[in-house]
């Protein structure tokens, strides 16, 4: 597979996403929840908030690469703060 850069960081990234989806599926089965309304004034579940977090984190990382450059570990810190805010208030 020379057409794609499958490196260990790439494999770890997709592995973490897969594990997160599995954990959230088990949580949804084991502990069903009712949707809640947050600051966006829409009803969201854990899965919705996870999707919003992943999508927002992708945009944060793209903006970081375009504006700052290669210091991605600091972008990870911003993404973790964003994720905490989404799961708390959205």
CORKAKA-V914474 format. One line per field, one symbol per residue. ss: DSSP state (H for helix, E for strand, C for the rest). phi: phi as a letter, one per 20 degrees, with the letter a starting at -180 (. if undefined). A space follows every 10 residues. Layout:
# CORKAKA-V914474
ss = ???
phi = ???
This chain:
# CORKAKA-V914474
ss = CCCCCCCHHH HHHHHHHHHH HHHHHHHHHH CCCCCEECCC CCEECHHHHH HHHHHHHHHH HHHHHHHCCC CHHHHHHHHH HHHHHHHHHC
phi = .eeceedfgf ffgfffffff ffffffffff cfcefcddfe mcfcdgffff ffffffffff ffffffedoe efgfffffff fffffffede
